[in-house]
């Protein structure tokens, strides 16, 4: 049974079915959304039980697509993509549950979200270069209309800024894909990885093109400026999808394309890439510290945490020992997953707070822990996860990244200072919003309801589970990472 294809296209087929039915009320639309995302999550769990294999891609499905140019519909998984597929299907299910409160043009909203899920899963599972690019680019359409149609006061400008940055940023990747095709005569990504077709100057030019595209998507300093605006103006589910899933397109591409398909050029440029990772990590933390808007603060911490991923991949390229290389890549991939869980939870919680208070300004709150304890403690746990507290999801990821960094490029360990800054900004936010004397303005604020608890609790459980016992997830990741670059 082609489970990868079923998981990828089930959401969009459900969206098309919703368009076709005569009753497109909010109740029907959200029922379709929850049912489709739940079914997709169940299929990805079935994919997980089939597992991955060392040294290649598992569960490959392929059929001729455009024979004249050798493009093939080809899907597959390995230890890099499997965790991201599971993360994607989980976050979309939780977003569908959370979004059940939306009544305005609900059917259109649901169709866009289901289209986004299809393109996101396709991006992580495509093994044909042209097919990857199609999924990668079409995802922009769904997010553009989600921000523009259901965002906040400055949503039109934010949506346009998001689309222009990411669309124009993707064009160099298309040139790199064409170069890889001309060098190999195929769009088969497995062939590009097994025997990189571009070397020397051609390889370096292809790497530069890839790095520009994926730096915009990650986003890394200095091409990060679209992110805070997009996050602040996006609806809550849009922020969760953007941070938890779509930013991973950049880090996934950094490993899958830049690291694996131009390995010699990546190793030559490793110190420069590492420097950009260090700057992104430090800049993201200090920029977040300067914010008073909770949502913008969390958006800048994404720049910080994605900077750690860049550091991990760059260190892997520079590492002389396969063991250190695997540690760095294990940590970078685990950081992608943990960031999706922790930052997804934080954006959900800030959205829930904004639904109640119609404000995100930290200075306007105070003492909320006594009024909304479930929301408060959930935020505190997620904040501690984001700052890298031992026992929570970011810690094993960042520990592996910094362990490999200290062994390979000791100067880059300066990025660890960003953890101190992150701790300071979250403690400040907790104190301003949830501690201290109660603000009587919020005396009637309700705590989390059953639907909101259903959304938040799974993310908190996974944050703790991965922090305490990460081995089950690292084992999946390591199946692939142990062989990369050898």
N, C-alpha and C positions, 0 to 999 in steps of 0.2 A: 504494500500500500504506500503510495507516494505522500508520506506524512509531511514532508517539507513543503511540497506544493499546496497541500490542503491547508496547512497552518498559514501560509503566505496569502492565499487568495480567499480564504473563508471570510475574512472581514469585509473585503471590498464586494464580494458577492452578496453578503448580507446588506450592505449599503445600497447596492443596485436593486435588491429585492424591496427595500424600504421605499425607494423612489417609485417602484412599480405598483405598490399597493395603494388603494384609494384612501385608506385611513392613515394619514401621516401625522396624527396628533402627537403631542409631547409624550403621552403615556406609551403609545405604541413605539415611537422612535427610541425611547430610552429602554424599553423592553427588548427591542431588537439589538441595541447596542450592548447591553449587559449579556444577553444570551450569546451573541457572536463572539465577544471578547472572552467570555468564560469558556466557550467551546474551543477557541483558539488556544487558550492557556492549557486546557486539558490535552490538546494535541501536542503542544510543546513538551508537556510532561511525558507523554508517550515517546516523543523523540529522545528525551533525556534518558529514558530507560533503555533505549537501544545503544546509547553510549557513543564514544568516539574511539578512534584507533590511533596508535602512535605512528608518526612518520607520514601522515597524509590526511586525506579528507574521508569522512565516513558518510554513509547514507546518501551517496551521490545519485541524483536524478537528472537525466538529460534527454533532450529531444531536439531534432533539427529545428532551427528558428529562421535564420536567413542564410541558406546554404551558399548563395553566391559570394558572400564575404567570409564564410566560415563561422558566423555567429551561431551559438548554440544556447538554447535554454538549459542552463546547467546550474544545479543547486547542490550544496554540500555543507558539511559542518566539520569543525575541529575544536580543539580545546580553547581557542580564542573566541570563536563565534558562538559556541554552545551557551556559555554563561550569559552572553549578551542577548541571545534569543529568549532565554528564560526570563531575564530581567524585563525585556521589552513586552512580552505577553502579560506579565504580572502587572506592570505599571499601566498598560492600557486597560486592563480589567478594572483596576482601582479607579482610574480616571473615568471610566464609564459609570461606575457606581456613584462616584462623587458628583458627576455632571447631571445626575437624574433630577437635580433641582432646577436646571435650565428649562425655561418655558418658551422663551423667544426664539422662533425659527429653529425649534429643536431638531426637526428632521434634517435640515441642512447641516447643522452642527454635527450630528451623529454621522452623517455620510462623510464629512471631512475627516472626522476622527478615525473612522474605519479605513478610509483611504490611507491615512497616515500610518496606521498599523501595518497595512499591506506593504507599503513602500519601506517602512523601517525593517520589517522582518526580511524582506527581499534584499535590502542592502547588506545585511549581515550574512545571508546565506548564498548570495549569487557567486558563482565561480566562473562566469563569463564576463570579460571586461566591459563589453558593451551593455550587457544586462545590468551589471552593477551600476553603471553610469545612469541608466534609465531610472532605476529605483532611487538612486542618490539624488537626482535632480527633481523628480516628480514630487518627492517629499516636501520640497519648498512650497509647492502650490497649496497643499493642505494647510501648512503652518501659516502661510501668508494670509489666507482667508480666515483662519481661526482667530488670528490676532486682530485683523482689520474688522471682522464682523462681531466679535464678542469680547474684545478687549476693553480697556479703560479709556480715559478722557483723550489721550493723545495717541490712540491706537492706529490711526491711519498713517501717521508719520513713522511710527515704530515698525509697522508692517512693511512699509516701503523700504525703510532702511535695512531691515532684516533681509528682504528679498534681493535688493541690489547688491549688498555685501556678499551674500552667500552665492547668488547666481553668477556674478562676475568672478568671484573667487573660485568657482568651479571650472571655469573655462580652461585654465592651465592643465587641470587634470585630464580633460578631454584630449588635449594635445599630447600629453604623456601616454595616454591609452593608445592613441593613433601611432605614436612612436614604437610602443611595445608590440603593436600588431605588425607594423612594417618590419620590425626586427625579427619577428618569429613566424609571421604568416598565419597567426591564429589569435583568437581572443581568449583562449583557454588560460585562465589565471593559474592553474596548476602548472602548466608549462612555463609560464613566466617566473614562477617561484622556483621550480626545479632547475631550470637553466636560464637565468636572467639574460634576456636577449640584448640589452643595452649596456655597454661598458665604456670606459674612458670618458671623453667629453660628452657623448650622447647620453651616457648614464647619469652624469652629473647634471645635465640640463633637464633630464626627466625628473631627477630627484628635486631640483629646485621648483619645477612646476608642481609636483606633488606636495611639497612642503608648503607652498603658498596656499593651495587649496585647503589642505587639512589644518593649517594654522588658523585660517579664517573660521573653519568649522569648529575647532576645539573649544573656544578660541584662545589663541596665545597672543601675548604682547608682541607687537603693537597693533595687531589687526583684530582687537577684541571689542572695539568701541560700540559695535551694534548690540552686544549682548545685554548690558544693563537696561537699555531702553526697551528692548524686546521683552525681557522678563517682566519689567515693571508694568508694561501695558498689556501683556498677554493675560487671558483668563487663567484661573488657577490651573486647570488641567493642561492648558497650553504650556504654562511654565514647567510643569512636571514633565511633560513629554519632551520639551526642549532641553531641559537640563538632564533628565534621566536617560533619555534615548538619543536625541539628535546630536548632542555634543559628542557622543560616543562614535558617531560617524567619523569624526576627525581623528580620534585616537585609534580607533579600529583601522582606519585607512593608513595611519602612520605606521602601524605594524604590518598590516597586510600588504600594502603597496610599497611604501618607501623603504621599510626595513627589509622586507623579503624579496622585492623585485629589483632593487638597486642596492644590494648589500655593500659593494665596494665603495660606491659613492657615499653611502650613508656613513660608513666607517671613516672615510676621509673628512666628512663634514661633522663628525660626531661631537667635537668640542664646541663648535658653533651652535649646533642644535641644543646641546646641553646648556650653554649659556642662556639661550632663549628660554629654556625650561626654568632655570633658576630665576631669571628676571620675572617671568610670569608668576611663579609661585610667590615671590616676595611682593611684587606689585599688587597682585590680587588680594593678598592679606592686608597690606597697608591701605589700599583703596577701600576695602570693606570696612576697615576700622574708622574711616572718615565719614561713613554714612549714618544718617539718622532714620532713613526709610528701611524698615525691616526687609522688604523684598529686594531692594537694591543691594543691601548688605549681603544677603545670601547669594545674589547673582554674582557679585564680585568674588565670593569665596569659591565659586565654580572656576573662575580663572586661576585661583590659587591651587585648587585640587587637581585641575587638569595639567597645571604646570608640573606637579609631581609625576604624572604619567609620562609627560615628555622627558623628564629627567630619567625615569626608569628605562625608557626605550633607548635614549641616547647612551646611557651607561652600558646597556646591553651591547650596543654596537661597538663600544670601546673596550669592553671586557676581553681579557686574554684567555680566561678560563671558561669553558662551557658551563661549569657549575655556577659561577657568578652571573653569567649571562642569563641562565635560567631563573635564578633568584630575582634578577631585575625585571624580567618579563613577567614572571609570576606575580610580582608585586604590582606592576603597572596594570595588568589585566584585572587583578583583584580590586585595585583602586577604581577602575571603571565601574565595576559592579557595586562596590560599596558607596561610591558617590551617587549612583542612581538611586539607591535605597535611602540613604541619609538625606540627601538634598531633596529628593522627591517628597519625603516626609515633612521636611521643613517648609517647602513651598505649599504643601497641602495645609499645614497648620497655620501659616501666615494667611492663606486664603480664607480659612475658617474664621480667623480673627478679624480679617477685613470684612467678611460677610456680616459680622456682628457689630463692628464699630465703624465701618466705612472709613477706616483710617489705618495707615501703616506707620505712623510717626511714633517712634519710641517715647518721645517726651510727653505724649498725650495719654499714656497709660499709667501704670503703677499699681502694685498690690493685687494683681489679677489672680495670683496663685490661690488665694483664699476664695475667690469668686468662681473660678473655672479650673479646679484642680486637675481634672483629666487632661484638658488642653495644656495647662501649664507644665505638668510633669512630662507629658509627651514631647513638648518643645524642649524641655531641659535635657531629656535623654537624647533626643536627636542632635541637639547642640553639642553635647558631650561627645557624641559619635563623630560629628563633623570636626571637632578640634583634636581628634585622635586619641581619646582616652583609652588606655588599655582595657580590654574586655569588650570593646565595641568595634564595629566593622572596619573603620579606617586604620586602626592600629596595626593589624598584621600586614596590611598592604603597604603602609608607609614604612614600617619597620624593614620590610624586605627591600624596598627601594633605597632607603638610606644605608642599609647594610652593604648593598652592592656598590653604592656611590662612594662610601668610605674606602672600600677596597680598590676601586678603579680610578676615581677622580676626586680625591679628598677635598680639593678646593670647593667643589660644588656642595659640600655638606653645609655651607653657609645657608642654604635654602631651609634648613631645619629651624632657623629663626622665625620663619613664617608660622610655624606651629605655635610659638609663644604669642605672636600677634593675633592669631586666630583664637587662641584661648582668651585673650584679653577682650576681643570684640564680642565674643559670645557671652562672657561673664557680664560685660557691660549691658548687653541686650537683656539678659535674664534679670539683672538687677533693676533695670529701668522699667521693664514691662510687667514682671511677675512678683517682684519683691517690694519691700518698703510699705508705706501706708497706702491703704486702699483709696482709689479715686472714686468718689461717690457717683460720678458720671456713669460708671459702668456697673452700678449696683444690681441692675436687672439683667446683666449679661448671662445668657444660658451656657451651660457646659456642653461638651460634645454629645451629640445624639447618637442613636444606634447606627445610622448610615455612616456618619463620620468615624465612629469607632471601627466599623468594618473596614474602612479605608486605611486607617492609621495603624491598627494593631499588627497586621501582617508585616508591615515595614519595620516596626519596632522589634518584633520577634526575630526577624532575619538579621537586623542590625546587631542584636545580642548574640544570636547563634553563630554568625560569621566571626564575630569578635572573640567568642569563647572557644569555638571549635571550627576553625576555618579549613581543616584538612579535607573535608569532603568536596569542597569547591576547588581548593588548590590542586587536588589530585586530578580533576578534570582539566584544569588549565595546564598543569605540568605535563600532561600527556603530549601536548604539542610543543610547549616551550622548551622542553628538555632537548629537542632536536633542532631548534632554530639556530642557524648560524654555524652549525658544526661542519 
